[in-house]
Amino acid sequence: MLFIFSFVCFALILYFSFDKQTLALLITQKQKQHLFFGYTALLFFLWSIQTAAYPGLNVHFLWLCACTLYLGPRLALFSGLFALIGNFFYLGEDWLWFAIHYISGVFVPVMASYLVYMLAYHKLPRHLFIYIFVCGFFGGAIAIGSKMLVMSLFYAASGLYSWQILFDNYLILLVLLAFPEAMLNGMSMSIGIIYMPHWVRTFYDEDYIDKQ
């Protein structure tokens, strides 16, 4: 039942995240194509470097917060989708768990990252350093934390692992992963808005620079 539910949710996510206007821009703009496929390839490479104390409890850096801020949430969901498909083929994962890994490892981090961005944009002063440290740095830590928590909920609900095993061998690693994940995303956004601000979908010069 859990797997059926996860695949139904997966199908609904793809249906509601598909947007003809975004697809049209991706088809017509070479710059967006290069950014999308380049990010997908980099995510595939980054996610292929992983370890696991128990089968399915994979530990790796996400980099999805920066992906969301660069591409926007819709394209980030599909970039993560293609990267995850590639990793399942490359690593020989059990496809029964694909939807669960997509929901917890792509959808939830992307939505968490975008939620942090939206809250910062509407509730905090629109300042360059707030964008970098709140949206990039803090958002990256929230993204990987939400991913590991939701993944643990799925595995606990499946009955495969107890909460004690999940906490002692998986969730405890968040302490080690949160800061480097935050640094990875924060530095990515710093480089992007300084050298290539036109690549960053969620950064607006008139809001973060011109009004200062």
N, C-alpha and C positions, 0 to 999 in steps of 0.2 A: 504493500500500500504506500509506503514511504517513497519508493522509487517512482510509482505512477504519479503521485502527487508532485514530486520534483520535476518530472518531465512535462507535466501539465503547466506548472509554473514557468518552466524554461520556455515553452512554446508561447505562453502569454507575454513573457518579457520580450522575446524577439518580435512578436506581432506589434506590441505597443511602442517599441523603440525604433521600429522601421519608419523612416520618414522620406517621402519622395523628394522633397526639396533638398534635404541633406545629401541624398544619393545623387541628385543632379549636380550639386556643387562638387562632389567627389569625382564625378565622371568628367566634368568640364574643366576643373582647375588642377593643373599638373602639380602645383605646389602642395595642395591638399592630398593628392595621391601619394606623392613622395613621403609626406609626413605620416600618412596613415599606414602605408605598407612598411615604411622604415620603422615605425614604432611597433608594428606587429612582429616584425622580424627580431627586433631587440627584446621584446617581451618573451618571445619563444626561446631565444638564447638564454635570457636571464632565468626563466622558469625551469629550464632544463638542468640548471645547476641547483640541485635540491638534495635534501636528505630526509629520512623518516625513521623515527624510533619504532613505529608500528605501521603496517601497510595502510596507505590512504591518508595518513597524517603527515602530509608532505610539508616541509619547512623550506621556504625560499623567500627572497625579496619580491615584492609585488610591482612597485613603480607605477601603480595604476592611478595614484593621485595626480602625479604629473601628467600622465596620459590623459586624464579627464580634463585637466586645466588647459592642456595644449589642444586637444581635439574637440572638446565638448563631450557631454555624457553619452550621446547617441553613438558617435563614432567610436568612443572608448569601449562601449559595450561590444561592438563588433570586432574591434581590434583585439580585445581580450578573448573573444570567441574563437577567432582564427588561430591565435597563439595557443589557446588551450587545446584545440583540435590537433594542432601539430604536435604538442607535447604528449597527448594521449597516444598518438601513433608512434612517436619516437621512443617513449618510455614503456610502451606496451601496457598501459593502464586498463583496468576493467571498465568497459564502456557503460556498465550498469550504473556506475557512480558519476558519469559525466555531468548530468544535469545538476547533481548536488554540488560538484566541484565548480560548475559555472555559477550557480546561484551564490554560493558562499565565497568563491575566489575571484569572481569578476563583478557580478551584479551588485552585491552588497558593498564592496569597497568603492566601486564607482559612485554609487548613490551616496555613500557616506562622505566621500570626498566632495561631491557636488553640494551636499547639504552644508558642509563646513564653509564652502565658498559662498553659497547664497546667504548664510547667516552673517558671515563677515562682510559681505557686500552691502547688505541692508541694515545691519545693526552696529557695525563698527565704522570708524572713520576710514575713508577710502585713501589709504596711504600706501606707498610702495612697500615699506617694511612690514606692514600688516598683511599685505598680499603674500609676501614671501614667507613670513614666519607663521601666520595663521593658516592661510590656504595651502601653502606648500609644506612647511615643516610639520605643523600640528595636524594638518589634514592627512599627511602620510602616515603618521602614527595611529590616527583614528582608523584609517583604511585597513591597515594590517591587523589592528586589534579587533575590528568588527569581523574581518574574515576568519580569524582563528576562533572567535567566540561562536559564530554561526556554524562553522564547520564542526565544532565540538558538540553543538546542539543536535546537528544531524546525526553524528555518530552515536551520541547518547540515545537519541530517539530510535535508532536502528537496533539498539541492544548489542552492537558489536563490541563496544568498549564501555567500561564503567566510568563514572565521573572521576573517580580516584585516578584511574589510568590516564584519562584525558588531561587532568590537571597536572599530574606529576611528570608526564612525558610530552605534553604538547603546549598547554596554556602557559606553563611556567616559562617557556622559551620566549614568550612575548616580551619579557623583561630584557632579554638580550637583543631582540629584533627591532623593538620600537624606535630606539634612538637612531641606529644606522638607516633604517627605512625612512625616518623623518629627514635625516641628512641627505639621503639620496634624492628625495623629492624636492627638498628645499633648495639644494644646489642646482638641480635641473631647472627649477623655475627662475633662480637668480640668473643663470646663464641665458635662458630664453628671453627674459624681459629686457636684459641689457643688450644683447647682441642681435636677437631676432624677435623683437616684440610682435611683428606681424604674423609670426607663427603661432602665437599663443591666443587661442580662441577666447579665453575669458579675461584677457587683460586689455584695458582701454586706456590709452594715453590721456584722453580728456578727463578721465575720472581720477587716475592715480598720479598723474604728473602735472598736467596743465593747471589743475585747480589748486595745486600746493603753493 
